[in-house]
Amino acid sequence: MKHFARLADLAALVGQPLAQSDWITVEQARIDAFAEATGDRQWIHVDTSRAGSGPFGSTIAHGFLTLSLLPALLHQAFAIDDVRMGVNYGLNRVRFPAPVPSGSRVRALFTLLAFEPLPGGGAQLTTLASIEREGSRKPVCVAELVTRQHL
C-alpha cells in the first residue's frame, strides 16, 4: 500500500499513476452471493454446468460485481494520511471490456485524472481505475471514479 502524507500532495500528480492494488480472487461463492443480493441469477453467473458449455467456458462474475470490488481494491492500493473521510460522489464512465471467469484473480491500477479543491478544505478526485485479470491482455473493467476527500 502506498501512503500519501497530505491530500494536497496529490495535486501535482494529475495524469500520473498513483498505485496498484493487490490481487483479489473472484471465486464462485462471491459470484453466488452477489447474485442473491442483487437478484441477478442469470445462468452465465450461477449455473456452472450450463455455463461450462457456454460462450466463456465457465461462469463469469457480474460486471457490477467487478465494479463493486473497487472500494476494496482502492483501500489496498493507497491511503492519504490527513484525510478523515472519503465519500463516493459518482462515476463518469464505466466499461466492462472482458469477462471475469470464476476463480480469476483481479487487481486495479489507479491513475489520478483530476484534483479539484473543495470549499472549506478537501478535494474532489477523479481517478481512472483499470481492473485487470491475471493472464489477460484486456482490462475487465475501466471506470472513472469521482470521490470527495475531506480533511
Secondary structure as GFF3:
##gff-version 3
##sequence-region A 1 151
A	DSSP	beta_strand	2	4	.	.	.	ID=ss1
A	DSSP	three_ten_helix	7	13	.	.	.	ID=ss2
A	DSSP	beta_strand	17	20	.	.	.	ID=ss3
A	DSSP	beta_strand	24	26	.	.	.	ID=ss4
A	DSSP	alpha_helix	28	38	.	.	.	ID=ss5
A	DSSP	alpha_helix	43	46	.	.	.	ID=ss6
A	DSSP	alpha_helix	48	52	.	.	.	ID=ss7
A	DSSP	alpha_helix	63	68	.	.	.	ID=ss8
A	DSSP	alpha_helix	70	77	.	.	.	ID=ss9
A	DSSP	beta_strand	78	80	.	.	.	ID=ss10
A	DSSP	beta_strand	85	95	.	.	.	ID=ss11
A	DSSP	beta_strand	104	117	.	.	.	ID=ss12
A	DSSP	beta_strand	123	133	.	.	.	ID=ss13
A	DSSP	beta_strand	139	150	.	.	.	ID=ss14
###
